Amino acid sequence: DIQMTQSPSSLSASVGDRVTITCRASQGISNYLAWFQQKPGKAPKSLIYAASSLQSGVPSKFSGSGSGTDFTLTISSLQPEDFATYYCQQYNSYPPTFGPGTKVDIK
Amino acid sequence: QVQLVQSGAEVKKPGASVKVSCKASGYTFTSYGISWVRQAPGQGLEWMGWISAYNGNTNYAQKLQGRVTMTTDTSTSTAYMELRSLRSDDTAVYYCARDYSGSNPTYWGQGTLVTVSS
């Protein structure tokens, strides 16, 4: 199985900050990478697919980049509703695997 | 709008089985598949498997092979996930999600808490 790692595991940030989360795959996955946002007690929400394509309805403050093994999720200006845990997921090969998550909380 | 509504919370004893339902609406059910993902308390997301609502083809996570069965009822646009021989480490929130090919879930259900305890 492809192993996914994320860094940092958690971060504290202020409203208005630019935040970047890194995801790394244990082997090349082309651009078959998705990002999800999860708030406490809620289901995950799909943000990005194919490494950089925004899901319908997702605000443009979210952006994704990368290819191969290294990927990033950037939130351009953090807002109160963005405090959550973010997961990456590879779907280049079965089984799809998720990263351990990055918790973004308020500084 | 796309909606996936799951059945309610369950409490089961070790060794028992549980069957979780996921009723879809707002799209053509047979045009997509359904993935199942679980999340143990305080832990990350674990992909369990996928079923095509078009032809019933399935892909299961290897660690669950033999204990999990995913089915669909196209007459009611409902997907089901049955997990047998439950253990305490199966305690988790179970999510269904619309997923075209079994790799990229998009719309998610609200989750079903399954607690396994003697």
Interface residues (C-beta under 8 A of the other chain):
Chain A: Y32 A34 F36 A43 P44 K45 S46 Y49 Q55 Y87 Q89 Y91 Y94 P95 P96 T97 F98 G99 P100 G101
Chain B: S35 V37 G44 L45 E46 W47 N59 A61 Q62 Y95 G102 S103 N104 P105 T106 Y107 W108 G109 Q110 G111
